[in-house]
Amino acid sequence: MKLDRIISFLFAGIVLASCADLNYTEENTRDEEWTYEYFANGIKNMVFDVYAQLYNGEFDPNSAYFLAGATDEAQYALETGAVNNYTNGGWSAANPYSNIWTKSYTALADIHMYLEKIDQADISEWQYNPDYAKWAQQLEIFPYELRFLRAYFYFELFRAYGDVPLVTTTLTNMQANSVERTPADQIVKFIVDELDAVAPYLPVSYATEAEAEIGRATRVAAFALKARTLLYAASPLFNPSNDATKWAKAAEACQFFLDNAETWGLKLSAYGSLWGHDAFFNPELIFGLGRGESNDFEKANFPIGVENASSGNCPTQSFVDQYEYADNGQTFGQRYPGAIDLNTVDPYEGLDPRFALTVVKNGDEWPTNGAQKKVIETFVGGFNAAPKYGATPTGYYLKKYVDGSSVTTANNQVTRRHTWILFRLAEMYLDFAEAAFHATGSANDATYGMSANQAINILRNRSDIQMPAFAEDGDAWVARYERERLVELAFENHRFWDVRRWKKGPQYFRTIQVATIGSDLTLTRSTVTRQWDDKYYFYPIPQTELKKNSNLTQNQGW
C-alpha cells in the first residue's frame, strides 16, 4: 500500500473522530493534500498532535494562569483573572471554566482513531528512502505511545470528575450520545492495566532511538503515572472506607519506581535547576512539557513596575507560613503569627532554601537580568506595590518557573525556553511516603524497603536544602507531610488536586492569609474569605454534555 493511501485512511478517521466523540465541538484543519506528502508530515504529525494536547493545569502555563490561584498557594493579582472563578462563585455546570472534559475527550477520539488505523500503515514502498529505517522504528513505537497518552488523559478525567465514560473505540454520534459513566475504580483499573501492558514496549529513553527526540512517552513516565494513579485511588476522596489494600498497591508501585530510578538514569537535582532554559535535560525530570523560547510567562508574572509586567500569581502569606526554619523545624507562621516589624527583624533569615527559590519578597533584587534588575518594593507606596493597579495583593511575587534572565522591555527583549513539569523524581518520594505511611500505619515502618520518614529525609537532605529530618509519626506526621508536599511541589499543579483528594477543602481553601507591608515596614496579616462548597471536590459535567446525552448524570451538588 502506498503511503498516500495509508494517510488517506488516517485523514478520513480524523474527520470522523472530530464529530463523533463526547464533545462534538472540535474542528480538524489538517490540509488533506499536505497530509499525503510523506511520513514525517503525515502519520508522525498526527501522533504528535495528540502530544500537543497535553497540558499542565487548567490554563495554558505560557499565559498568566496557574491553578495555584485557586488554592492557598497564590492569589491572582487581577480580579478579572479567569482562575478567580474557582473561588468567587462563578463556577457552574453551565460555565465550568474548565477544558478538561473537552480537551481529554478530543484527544481520546484522535487516539482511538489512530490506534484503529495505524496498524494498516504499510510504508514498505518507501524502503529505499534514506529515512525509511527511522520511520519504521518510530511507527512500531507509536501505538504504545498512544496508549500511554490514552491512560494519561483518562487520569486527567478521573481526577477531575471521578466516574467518567470509558470509551476505547471510535464512536458514531449516536453511540457517543448514549454512553454512561463508568465507576472510578474501573477507570483506575483500566489506566493501570494499560500502563503495565505498554511499559515494556516503551524505551527508557529516546536518546538511542530514531531522531533521539525528547518529550515522548517513556517506560519511566508510564510507571510514574501508574504510581500517581494508585495514590489518588487510595486517597480519601476515592477511598472513603480507607481500604488499606489500595494504599498497599500505591506503596508497591512507588517502591518499584524508586528501586529502578537509578538504573533509569534519574537522580535528584538542585532545586533551583528544576526550571530555566535547560531544565528539560534535568536528570530529575520524568515527563515534562517543553516550550519554545518566549517571555510571555515572565510578562505575566514579573512584579508590577517591571516594564510590561502584570504581577500574575502572587504567593500568599498562608503559603509562606508553611516554610520551616533550618534551625529547629518551626514554621514561619509558628514563629511569627502576628504583625512583624521588618525594621528590627528579618523573619525570612534561616528559612528553608526553597523559599528564596520560589518567592520574591520585599527587598529582593529581581529580575536578575541586567536590563531590569532592581530592588523590589512591596510596601505600600513602593515601586512594585499598591496603589499601582495590578500590584501584588499578597505582599509577595512569584519566582519559581519565572526566568529572571528574560527581558520584557519594549526593545531588546530576551526570551527563554520553558519546561513545565508533569512528573519528577521528588514527587515519587513524596507519593511513596504518603502511601507507605497509610499502608503500614507508621512513618517509621520500612516494610516497603524504607520508611516514609526515610523517603522524605532523602529530599530534605539534598546538598542545596539541608533541612531538619522528619521523625514524627501519627497525626503530627500527616500535618508536617502536607506542609512538605506543598513546599516541595509548589506551583507544579499539585496543591489544587492534593487538597481535594484528601477531602480537606474547608481546612485549606475556605480562607487564606495575605500580607500588607505598610510604609513604615510593618507586615500585617489579613484574612481573605473564599467560596468553598464540598461539591467542588469534583468538577461539574458540562451542561452542554448533559443536554446531548440523557444517560450522563451530574456530579453531586452541581
FENUR-V211317 format. One record per residue. N is the residue number from 0. RES is the residue in three letters. NEAR is the number of other ideal C-beta (glycine too) atoms within 10 Angstrom. Layout:
n & res & near
N & RES & NEAR
N & RES & NEAR
This chain:
n & res & near
0 & MET & 12
1 & LYS & 13
2 & LEU & 21
3 & ASP & 13
4 & ARG & 12
5 & ILE & 21
6 & ILE & 24
7 & SER & 15
8 & PHE & 15
9 & LEU & 21
10 & PHE & 20
11 & ALA & 13
12 & GLY & 21
13 & ILE & 20
14 & VAL & 14
15 & LEU & 17
16 & ALA & 22
17 & SER & 20
18 & CYS & 16
19 & ALA & 18
20 & ASP & 25
21 & LEU & 24
22 & ASN & 21
23 & TYR & 18
24 & THR & 10
25 & GLU & 17
26 & GLU & 7
27 & ASN & 14
28 & THR & 5
29 & ARG & 17
30 & ASP & 10
31 & GLU & 12
32 & GLU & 8
33 & TRP & 11
34 & THR & 19
35 & TYR & 17
36 & GLU & 13
37 & TYR & 17
38 & PHE & 22
39 & ALA & 14
40 & ASN & 15
41 & GLY & 22
42 & ILE & 24
43 & LYS & 17
44 & ASN & 14
45 & MET & 23
46 & VAL & 22
47 & PHE & 15
48 & ASP & 15
49 & VAL & 21
50 & TYR & 15
51 & ALA & 10
52 & GLN & 16
53 & LEU & 19
54 & TYR & 19
55 & ASN & 17
56 & GLY & 20
57 & GLU & 23
58 & PHE & 19
59 & ASP & 15
60 & PRO & 24
61 & ASN & 16
62 & SER & 13
63 & ALA & 23
64 & TYR & 21
65 & PHE & 30
66 & LEU & 22
67 & ALA & 28
68 & GLY & 25
69 & ALA & 26
70 & THR & 30
71 & ASP & 25
72 & GLU & 28
73 & ALA & 27
74 & GLN & 30
75 & TYR & 24
76 & ALA & 25
77 & LEU & 15
78 & GLU & 10
79 & THR & 6
80 & GLY & 18
81 & ALA & 16
82 & VAL & 25
83 & ASN & 20
84 & ASN & 16
85 & TYR & 22
86 & THR & 22
87 & ASN & 12
88 & GLY & 11
89 & GLY & 12
90 & TRP & 22
91 & SER & 13
92 & ALA & 16
93 & ALA & 10
94 & ASN & 12
95 & PRO & 21
96 & TYR & 17
97 & SER & 18
98 & ASN & 16
99 & ILE & 20
100 & TRP & 22
101 & THR & 19
102 & LYS & 19
103 & SER & 25
104 & TYR & 22
105 & THR & 23
106 & ALA & 24
107 & LEU & 26
108 & ALA & 26
109 & ASP & 26
110 & ILE & 24
111 & HIS & 20
112 & MET & 24
113 & TYR & 25
114 & LEU & 18
115 & GLU & 15
116 & LYS & 20
117 & ILE & 19
118 & ASP & 10
119 & GLN & 11
120 & ALA & 21
121 & ASP & 13
122 & ILE & 19
123 & SER & 11
124 & GLU & 12
125 & TRP & 15
126 & GLN & 10
127 & TYR & 6
128 & ASN & 14
129 & PRO & 6
130 & ASP & 14
131 & TYR & 15
132 & ALA & 11
133 & LYS & 15
134 & TRP & 21
135 & ALA & 16
136 & GLN & 12
137 & GLN & 22
138 & LEU & 19
139 & GLU & 11
140 & ILE & 19
141 & PHE & 21
142 & PRO & 17
143 & TYR & 20
144 & GLU & 24
145 & LEU & 23
146 & ARG & 21
147 & PHE & 26
148 & LEU & 22
149 & ARG & 24
150 & ALA & 23
151 & TYR & 24
152 & PHE & 22
153 & TYR & 23
154 & PHE & 20
155 & GLU & 17
156 & LEU & 25
157 & PHE & 25
158 & ARG & 23
159 & ALA & 20
160 & TYR & 21
161 & GLY & 18
162 & ASP & 20
163 & VAL & 25
164 & PRO & 21
165 & LEU & 19
166 & VAL & 19
167 & THR & 13
168 & THR & 9
169 & THR & 22
170 & LEU & 19
171 & THR & 11
172 & ASN & 13
173 & MET & 8
174 & GLN & 13
175 & ALA & 22
176 & ASN & 17
177 & SER & 15
178 & VAL & 16
179 & GLU & 11
180 & ARG & 18
181 & THR & 17
182 & PRO & 12
183 & ALA & 21
184 & ASP & 14
185 & GLN & 12
186 & ILE & 25
187 & VAL & 21
188 & LYS & 15
189 & PHE & 18
190 & ILE & 26
191 & VAL & 19
192 & ASP & 12
193 & GLU & 21
194 & LEU & 25
195 & ASP & 14
196 & ALA & 14
197 & VAL & 21
198 & ALA & 20
199 & PRO & 9
200 & TYR & 15
201 & LEU & 21
202 & PRO & 15
203 & VAL & 16
204 & SER & 14
205 & TYR & 18
206 & ALA & 10
207 & THR & 8
208 & GLU & 15
209 & ALA & 16
210 & GLU & 13
211 & ALA & 9
212 & GLU & 12
213 & ILE & 14
214 & GLY & 15
215 & ARG & 22
216 & ALA & 26
217 & THR & 22
218 & ARG & 20
219 & VAL & 25
220 & ALA & 22
221 & ALA & 27
222 & PHE & 24
223 & ALA & 26
224 & LEU & 25
225 & LYS & 25
226 & ALA & 27
227 & ARG & 24
228 & THR & 25
229 & LEU & 24
230 & LEU & 27
231 & TYR & 23
232 & ALA & 24
233 & ALA & 25
234 & SER & 23
235 & PRO & 15
236 & LEU & 20
237 & PHE & 20
238 & ASN & 20
239 & PRO & 9
240 & SER & 7
241 & ASN & 11
242 & ASP & 13
243 & ALA & 14
244 & THR & 10
245 & LYS & 23
246 & TRP & 24
247 & ALA & 19
248 & LYS & 21
249 & ALA & 28
250 & ALA & 28
251 & GLU & 18
252 & ALA & 26
253 & CYS & 30
254 & GLN & 20
255 & PHE & 16
256 & PHE & 24
257 & LEU & 21
258 & ASP & 11
259 & ASN & 14
260 & ALA & 20
261 & GLU & 9
262 & THR & 9
263 & TRP & 17
264 & GLY & 11
265 & LEU & 22
266 & LYS & 11
267 & LEU & 20
268 & SER & 18
269 & ALA & 14
270 & TYR & 20
271 & GLY & 15
272 & SER & 15
273 & LEU & 20
274 & TRP & 23
275 & GLY & 18
276 & HIS & 14
277 & ASP & 11
278 & ALA & 21
279 & PHE & 17
280 & PHE & 10
281 & ASN & 21
282 & PRO & 13
283 & GLU & 21
284 & LEU & 21
285 & ILE & 22
286 & PHE & 20
287 & GLY & 23
288 & LEU & 18
289 & GLY & 14
290 & ARG & 17
291 & GLY & 9
292 & GLU & 11
293 & SER & 15
294 & ASN & 21
295 & ASP & 17
296 & PHE & 25
297 & GLU & 29
298 & LYS & 19
299 & ALA & 25
300 & ASN & 25
301 & PHE & 29
302 & PRO & 32
303 & ILE & 21
304 & GLY & 19
305 & VAL & 25
306 & GLU & 14
307 & ASN & 15
308 & ALA & 20
309 & SER & 18
310 & SER & 27
311 & GLY & 29
312 & ASN & 28
313 & CYS & 28
314 & PRO & 29
315 & THR & 25
316 & GLN & 25
317 & SER & 25
318 & PHE & 29
319 & VAL & 25
320 & ASP & 19
321 & GLN & 22
322 & TYR & 23
323 & GLU & 24
324 & TYR & 20
325 & ALA & 14
326 & ASP & 8
327 & ASN & 10
328 & GLY & 17
329 & GLN & 13
330 & THR & 19
331 & PHE & 21
332 & GLY & 16
333 & GLN & 12
334 & ARG & 15
335 & TYR & 18
336 & PRO & 11
337 & GLY & 7
338 & ALA & 11
339 & ILE & 21
340 & ASP & 11
341 & LEU & 18
342 & ASN & 8
343 & THR & 8
344 & VAL & 11
345 & ASP & 10
346 & PRO & 16
347 & TYR & 20
348 & GLU & 8
349 & GLY & 15
350 & LEU & 20
351 & ASP & 25
352 & PRO & 18
353 & ARG & 21
354 & PHE & 22
355 & ALA & 15
356 & LEU & 18
357 & THR & 24
358 & VAL & 25
359 & VAL & 26
360 & LYS & 22
361 & ASN & 22
362 & GLY & 16
363 & ASP & 18
364 & GLU & 11
365 & TRP & 21
366 & PRO & 24
367 & THR & 12
368 & ASN & 17
369 & GLY & 8
370 & ALA & 14
371 & GLN & 22
372 & LYS & 12
373 & LYS & 14
374 & VAL & 12
375 & ILE & 23
376 & GLU & 17
377 & THR & 28
378 & PHE & 21
379 & VAL & 15
380 & GLY & 12
381 & GLY & 19
382 & PHE & 16
383 & ASN & 24
384 & ALA & 22
385 & ALA & 17
386 & PRO & 7
387 & LYS & 15
388 & TYR & 9
389 & GLY & 16
390 & ALA & 21
391 & THR & 29
392 & PRO & 21
393 & THR & 27
394 & GLY & 26
395 & TYR & 27
396 & TYR & 29
397 & LEU & 27
398 & LYS & 24
399 & LYS & 20
400 & TYR & 23
401 & VAL & 25
402 & ASP & 25
403 & GLY & 18
404 & SER & 14
405 & SER & 25
406 & VAL & 22
407 & THR & 22
408 & THR & 14
409 & ALA & 7
410 & ASN & 7
411 & ASN & 7
412 & GLN & 15
413 & VAL & 16
414 & THR & 16
415 & ARG & 20
416 & ARG & 15
417 & HIS & 27
418 & THR & 23
419 & TRP & 23
420 & ILE & 25
421 & LEU & 21
422 & PHE & 21
423 & ARG & 23
424 & LEU & 23
425 & ALA & 21
426 & GLU & 24
427 & MET & 25
428 & TYR & 24
429 & LEU & 22
430 & ASP & 24
431 & PHE & 30
432 & ALA & 28
433 & GLU & 26
434 & ALA & 28
435 & ALA & 30
436 & PHE & 25
437 & HIS & 23
438 & ALA & 22
439 & THR & 19
440 & GLY & 12
441 & SER & 17
442 & ALA & 24
443 & ASN & 15
444 & ASP & 16
445 & ALA & 13
446 & THR & 13
447 & TYR & 21
448 & GLY & 16
449 & MET & 18
450 & SER & 22
451 & ALA & 30
452 & ASN & 24
453 & GLN & 18
454 & ALA & 26
455 & ILE & 26
456 & ASN & 18
457 & ILE & 17
458 & LEU & 21
459 & ARG & 19
460 & ASN & 13
461 & ARG & 16
462 & SER & 7
463 & ASP & 13
464 & ILE & 17
465 & GLN & 11
466 & MET & 22
467 & PRO & 16
468 & ALA & 12
469 & PHE & 24
470 & ALA & 13
471 & GLU & 17
472 & ASP & 17
473 & GLY & 11
474 & ASP & 8
475 & ALA & 12
476 & TRP & 20
477 & VAL & 16
478 & ALA & 11
479 & ARG & 20
480 & TYR & 20
481 & GLU & 19
482 & ARG & 16
483 & GLU & 20
484 & ARG & 22
485 & LEU & 21
486 & VAL & 20
487 & GLU & 21
488 & LEU & 18
489 & ALA & 24
490 & PHE & 26
491 & GLU & 23
492 & ASN & 20
493 & HIS & 22
494 & ARG & 25
495 & PHE & 20
496 & TRP & 18
497 & ASP & 21
498 & VAL & 22
499 & ARG & 23
500 & ARG & 18
501 & TRP & 18
502 & LYS & 15
503 & LYS & 14
504 & GLY & 18
505 & PRO & 12
506 & GLN & 13
507 & TYR & 20
508 & PHE & 22
509 & ARG & 14
510 & THR & 14
511 & ILE & 22
512 & GLN & 18
513 & VAL & 22
514 & ALA & 24
515 & THR & 19
516 & ILE & 25
517 & GLY & 13
518 & SER & 10
519 & ASP & 10
520 & LEU & 16
521 & THR & 15
522 & LEU & 22
523 & THR & 14
524 & ARG & 18
525 & SER & 13
526 & THR & 10
527 & VAL & 16
528 & THR & 9
529 & ARG & 17
530 & GLN & 13
531 & TRP & 17
532 & ASP & 13
533 & ASP & 11
534 & LYS & 15
535 & TYR & 20
536 & TYR & 19
537 & PHE & 20
538 & TYR & 23
539 & PRO & 24
540 & ILE & 21
541 & PRO & 23
542 & GLN & 15
543 & THR & 16
544 & GLU & 22
545 & LEU & 16
546 & LYS & 9
547 & LYS & 16
548 & ASN & 17
549 & SER & 9
550 & ASN & 11
551 & LEU & 20
552 & THR & 12
553 & GLN & 16
554 & ASN & 18
555 & GLN & 10
556 & GLY & 11
557 & TRP & 18
